[in-house]
């Protein structure tokens, strides 16, 4: 029998971003309904978490559970750039520099991690319907989103709300209809991956391995346990199509990747190569992350090449910001647009910062010091919360202070931060450091003034 439910917020999608925004809003006393089209646990790729997620996991009350269930992640080992030898960044350095009590992140089995997050949202008070497929968007006469229609157990139902959150991932159930999406043409990549049930650990056995492949693309190695390794190869869609012509298979391409690697091939037995999985990793961003009655978080809002495992961190950071903004808007209807514009501006800046560095890092011919210096410039200019630079950028820690201090009712902070960026860069130029970045800060400032919701 069909039903109509009315809540403060409907969340479409129960992945990490949806579970975060739904759980935090329920914790704040709002009525929340999460609609998830699948039944958890369900398979998902993206197993390596960055350490910048630790403060959010603590707020959600999940640290002890994560420590008990999943492999710790203490750093990243890279073979990248002109340096022939692998090099390492220890995430604990970023934590200690920021005065944090955290020491590590986690490598997770996503089916277990995502189920843990969704169950936690339930514990915090959110209602959750699984196997619930959203089929339509409800609007009022003015065009404001007022809810969704969905099917479950063969019945069609309606859920109405003050706000709807699109956390539907790559499906983009709302944003596909409500806004435009821009694709990063230089980051139209494909990932091919598999799992090995035995492997030889690298020197720092808890590290994720990231290695540039001379023939193009890069490979990851994620130790999910002492006996299970996730290994994948990311390359351009064009290159994959080229390499699979003439009867060659994706298995052949993956084996070529191992053959051409320096570190990855020492970790696994190519003869033990199991079933391969494939997905496209086409980086994109929506023209806006909000509109009348709705917001978007996670992959439904933006996605960046997974080079630094930033996907879940970016999605949950956006969800954290959205929860704060929506809670403020629910409490003061007259300032809704102000709160959502603030959410959009900061979330978009997090996306831009990671995208800028991924693009810089995608050139595997630079010196290690160039990557570190570039990350240091970005971290210093954009977040002002850490001087560790490279480690903080790739671990997500550099944005923690901005997220924690987020006040959705204070748009003036955006202008204050931009002014401080200019002052920092000017001071650096006088000292002979990073002077070339001043034009970028001016462009960012002009962009924020001209397009505050972009």
C-alpha positions in Angstrom: 0.0 0.0 0.0 1.4 3.4 -1.0 2.3 5.9 1.7 3.4 9.5 2.1 6.1 10.4 4.7 6.9 13.9 5.7 10.3 14.8 7.3 12.7 17.7 7.6 15.2 16.2 5.1 15.1 13.4 2.6 18.5 12.0 1.6 18.7 10.1 -1.7 21.6 7.6 -1.3 22.9 5.8 1.8 26.6 5.7 0.9 29.2 7.5 3.1 28.1 11.0 2.0 24.4 10.3 2.5 25.0 8.5 5.8 27.0 11.4 7.1 24.6 14.2 6.3 21.6 12.1 7.4 23.3 10.9 10.6 24.5 14.4 11.6 21.1 16.0 11.0 19.4 13.3 13.0 21.9 13.8 15.8 20.9 17.5 15.7 17.3 16.6 16.3 16.0 16.8 12.7 13.7 14.2 11.2 15.6 12.5 8.4 14.7 9.8 5.8 17.5 8.1 3.9 16.4 6.2 0.7 19.0 3.7 -0.5 18.3 1.8 -3.8 20.4 -1.3 -2.8 20.4 -3.6 0.2 23.6 -3.3 2.3 26.1 -4.7 2.4 26.9 -4.1 -1.2 30.2 -4.0 -3.1 31.9 -0.7 -3.8 35.4 0.4 -4.8 37.4 3.0 -3.0 39.0 1.3 0.0 41.7 3.6 1.2 40.6 6.4 3.5 42.6 9.6 4.1 43.5 10.8 7.5 41.5 14.0 7.1 38.4 11.9 7.8 39.4 11.1 11.4 37.8 14.1 13.0 34.5 13.4 11.3 34.7 9.7 12.3 35.2 10.8 15.9 32.2 13.1 15.7 30.1 10.2 14.4 31.4 8.0 17.2 33.1 5.4 15.0 36.8 5.6 15.8 36.9 2.5 18.1 34.9 0.4 15.6 37.1 1.4 12.7 40.2 0.6 14.7 38.9 -2.8 15.6 37.7 -3.8 12.2 40.0 -2.3 9.6 43.7 -2.1 8.6 45.4 1.0 9.8 46.9 3.4 7.2 49.9 5.3 8.3 51.2 6.9 5.1 51.7 6.7 1.4 54.7 5.2 -0.5 55.1 6.7 -4.0 57.2 5.9 -7.0 56.5 9.0 -9.0 58.5 11.7 -10.8 62.1 11.7 -11.9 63.3 10.1 -8.7 64.0 6.5 -9.5 63.6 5.3 -5.9 60.3 5.1 -4.0 59.7 7.9 -1.4 57.3 8.1 1.5 55.1 10.5 3.4 54.1 9.7 7.0 50.6 11.1 7.8 51.5 11.3 11.5 53.6 14.3 10.7 50.6 16.3 9.5 48.6 15.2 12.6 51.3 16.3 15.0 51.9 19.6 13.2 48.2 20.4 13.5 48.2 19.5 17.2 45.9 16.5 16.6 45.6 13.4 18.7 45.0 11.2 15.7 47.7 9.0 14.3 46.4 7.1 11.3 43.6 6.5 8.8 42.2 3.2 7.6 42.2 0.8 4.6 38.6 -0.5 4.6 36.5 -3.1 2.8 33.9 -0.7 1.5 30.9 -3.1 1.8 31.6 -3.3 5.5 32.5 0.4 5.9 29.4 1.6 4.1 27.1 -0.7 6.1 28.7 0.6 9.3 28.1 4.2 8.3 24.5 3.5 7.3 23.8 1.5 10.5 25.3 4.4 12.5 23.0 6.9 10.8 20.1 4.7 12.0 21.5 4.7 15.6 21.7 8.5 15.5 18.0 8.6 14.7 17.7 8.7 10.9 15.0 6.5 9.3 16.5 4.3 6.5 14.6 2.5 3.7 16.8 0.1 1.7 15.8 -1.3 -1.7 14.1 2.0 -2.3 14.5 3.4 -5.8 13.8 7.1 -6.3 11.8 7.5 -9.5 10.9 11.2 -9.5 11.3 14.6 -8.0 8.4 16.4 -6.4 8.1 20.2 -6.9 5.7 22.9 -5.9 4.2 25.5 -8.3 7.2 27.8 -7.9 9.6 24.9 -8.9 11.0 24.4 -5.4 11.9 20.7 -4.7 9.6 19.4 -2.1 10.3 15.7 -2.0 10.7 12.5 -4.1 8.6 9.6 -5.3 10.2 6.2 -4.9 9.3 2.5 -5.2 9.8 -0.2 -2.7 8.4 -3.8 -2.6 6.5 -3.0 -5.8 4.7 -0.1 -4.4 5.1 3.6 -5.2 5.5 6.0 -2.3 6.1 9.7 -1.7 8.4 11.4 0.8 8.0 15.2 1.3 10.5 17.4 3.0 11.8 20.9 3.5 15.0 19.8 1.8 16.2 16.9 -0.4 19.8 15.9 -0.5 21.2 14.2 -3.6 23.8 11.7 -2.4 23.1 9.2 -5.1 26.7 9.0 -6.3 27.5 8.7 -10.0 23.8 8.1 -10.7 23.2 11.8 -10.0 19.5 11.3 -9.6 18.7 14.9 -8.8 21.6 16.9 -10.2 21.3 15.2 -13.6 17.9 17.0 -13.9 18.4 20.1 -11.8 21.8 21.4 -12.9 24.5 21.1 -15.6 27.6 19.0 -15.2 31.1 20.0 -16.4 33.5 17.2 -17.2 37.3 17.5 -16.8 38.4 16.4 -20.3 41.9 15.7 -19.3 40.8 13.3 -16.5 38.5 10.9 -18.4 40.1 7.8 -17.0 39.2 4.2 -16.5 40.2 2.0 -13.5 40.8 -1.7 -13.9 41.4 -3.6 -10.7 41.4 -7.0 -8.9 42.3 -8.5 -5.5 45.1 -10.8 -4.5 44.8 -13.2 -1.6 48.5 -13.1 -0.9 51.1 -10.5 -1.4 54.5 -9.2 -0.4 54.2 -6.0 1.6 56.3 -3.0 0.8 58.7 -1.6 3.4 56.0 0.3 5.3 53.3 -2.4 5.2 50.4 -0.2 6.3 51.1 2.3 3.4 49.1 2.7 0.3 51.3 2.3 -2.8 50.9 4.8 -5.7 53.2 4.2 -8.7 53.4 5.9 -12.0 53.7 3.5 -14.9 56.2 4.5 -17.6 53.8 3.5 -20.4 51.1 5.8 -19.0 48.7 5.8 -16.1 49.3 4.8 -12.5 48.8 1.8 -10.2 47.5 1.5 -6.6 48.2 -1.1 -4.0 45.9 -1.1 -0.9 46.6 -3.6 1.9 43.1 -4.5 3.2 44.5 -7.1 5.6 47.6 -9.1 6.1 46.5 -11.5 3.3 44.3 -9.4 1.0 45.5 -6.7 -1.4 43.5 -4.4 -3.7 45.5 -3.5 -6.8 44.3 -1.3 -9.7 45.5 0.4 -12.8 44.1 3.8 -13.8 44.7 5.0 -17.3 42.9 7.2 -19.8 39.8 5.8 -21.5 41.5 6.6 -24.9 44.6 4.6 -23.9 42.6 1.6 -22.7 40.6 1.6 -26.0 43.9 1.7 -27.9 45.5 -1.1 -25.9 42.5 -3.4 -26.2 42.4 -3.3 -30.0 43.2 -6.4 -32.1 41.8 -8.9 -29.7 43.8 -7.8 -26.6 41.9 -8.0 -23.3 41.8 -6.0 -20.2 43.7 -8.8 -18.6 46.5 -8.3 -21.1 46.5 -4.5 -20.3 46.7 -5.2 -16.5 49.6 -7.7 -17.0 51.4 -5.2 -19.1 51.0 -2.7 -16.2 52.6 -5.1 -13.8 55.4 -5.9 -16.2 56.2 -2.2 -16.6 56.0 -1.3 -12.9 59.0 -1.2 -10.5 57.3 -1.8 -7.2 53.8 -3.2 -7.8 55.2 -6.3 -9.6 57.3 -7.2 -6.6 54.2 -7.4 -4.4 52.1 -9.9 -6.3 52.2 -13.1 -8.4 50.9 -12.2 -11.8 49.8 -15.8 -12.2 47.3 -15.3 -9.3 45.5 -12.5 -11.2 41.8 -13.0 -10.4 38.6 -11.6 -11.9 39.0 -8.0 -13.1 36.6 -5.2 -12.4 36.3 -2.0 -14.4 34.8 1.4 -13.8 35.1 4.8 -15.4 36.6 7.5 -13.3 35.5 10.6 -15.2 36.1 13.7 -13.1 33.2 16.1 -13.1 31.6 18.9 -11.1 28.1 20.3 -11.1 27.5 23.9 -12.0 25.8 24.4 -8.6 25.6 22.3 -5.5 22.3 23.7 -4.3 19.0 25.1 -5.4 15.5 25.8 -4.0 14.8 22.9 -1.6 17.9 20.8 -2.5 21.6 20.3 -2.1 24.1 17.8 -3.6 27.0 16.0 -1.9 29.5 13.3 -2.8 29.8 12.1 -6.4 26.4 13.5 -7.2 28.0 16.9 -6.8 31.6 16.3 -7.8 34.2 13.6 -8.4 38.0 13.8 -8.9 40.4 11.2 -10.2 41.2 8.9 -7.2 44.9 9.5 -7.3 45.1 10.5 -3.6 42.1 8.6 -2.3 40.2 11.8 -1.8 36.8 10.6 -2.9 35.2 9.6 0.4 36.9 12.4 2.2 35.6 15.0 -0.3 32.1 13.5 -0.2 31.9 13.3 3.6 33.4 16.8 4.0 30.8 18.2 1.7 28.1 16.2 3.7 29.5 17.7 6.9 29.2 21.2 5.5 25.7 20.4 4.1 24.5 19.1 7.5 25.6 22.3 9.2 24.0 24.5 6.5 20.7 22.6 6.4 20.4 22.6 10.2 20.9 26.4 10.2 18.4 26.8 7.3 15.8 24.7 9.1 16.2 26.8 12.1 16.0 30.2 10.3 14.0 30.0 7.1 14.7 33.6 6.1 18.5 32.9 5.9 18.3 29.7 3.8 20.0 31.1 0.7 22.8 32.6 2.8 23.5 29.2 4.5 23.4 27.3 1.2 25.6 29.7 -0.6 28.2 29.5 2.1 28.0 25.7 1.9 28.4 25.8 -1.9 31.4 28.2 -1.8 33.5 26.2 0.7 32.6 22.8 -0.7 33.6 24.1 -4.2 36.9 25.4 -2.9 37.8 22.1 -1.4 37.1 20.5 -4.8 39.2 23.1 -6.6 42.1 22.7 -4.3 42.3 18.9 -4.8 41.7 19.1 -8.5 44.5 21.7 -9.0 47.0 19.5 -7.2 45.9 16.3 -9.0 46.4 18.0 -12.3 49.9 19.2 -11.2 50.8 15.8 -9.9 49.6 14.0 -13.1 52.8 15.1 -14.7 55.1 12.2 -13.6 58.3 13.9 -14.8 58.9 16.4 -12.1 61.3 16.2 -9.1 59.9 15.1 -5.8 60.7 18.5 -4.4 58.5 20.2 -7.0 55.5 18.1 -5.9 56.1 18.9 -2.3 56.6 22.6 -2.9 53.5 22.9 -5.0 51.4 21.2 -2.3 53.0 23.4 0.3 52.0 26.5 -1.6 48.4 25.3 -2.1 48.0 24.2 1.5 49.4 27.5 2.9 47.4 29.7 0.5 44.1 28.0 0.7 43.7 26.6 4.2 46.2 28.3 6.4 45.9 25.4 8.8 49.1 23.5 8.2 52.6 24.1 7.0 53.3 20.5 6.4 52.3 21.0 2.8 52.5 17.8 0.8 51.5 15.4 3.6 48.6 17.6 4.6 47.3 18.0 1.1 47.3 14.3 0.2 45.9 13.2 3.6 43.1 15.7 3.7 44.3 17.2 7.0 44.9 20.7 5.5 41.2 21.4 5.2 40.2 20.2 8.7 40.4 23.6 10.3 38.2 25.2 7.7 35.6 22.5 8.1 35.6 22.6 11.9 35.3 26.5 11.9 32.5 26.5 9.3 29.7 28.9 10.1 27.0 28.7 7.5 25.5 32.0 8.6 28.8 34.0 8.1 29.3 34.8 4.4 31.7 37.5 5.4 34.3 34.8 6.3 34.8 34.0 2.6 36.0 37.5 1.9 38.2 37.5 5.0 39.9 34.3 4.0 40.5 35.5 0.5 42.0 38.7 1.8 44.3 36.7 4.1 45.4 34.6 1.1 46.5 37.7 -0.8 48.4 39.0 2.2 50.1 35.7 2.7 51.2 35.5 -0.9 52.4 39.0 -1.0 54.5 38.3 2.1 55.9 35.1 0.5 56.8 37.1 -2.7 58.7 39.6 -0.6 60.6 36.7 1.0 61.3 35.2 -2.4 58.8 32.3 -2.0 55.9 31.4 -4.2 55.3 34.8 -5.6 53.9 33.4 -8.8 50.7 32.3 -7.0 49.4 35.8 -6.5 47.5 35.8 -9.8 45.7 32.6 -8.8 44.5 34.1 -5.6 43.3 37.2 -7.4 41.4 35.0 -9.8 39.8 33.0 -7.0 38.8 36.2 -5.3 37.2 37.6 -8.4 35.4 34.3 -9.1 33.9 34.2 -5.6 32.7 37.8 -6.0 31.2 37.3 -9.5 29.8 33.8 -8.8 29.2 33.3 -5.1 27.3 30.1 -5.6 29.8 28.5 -8.1 
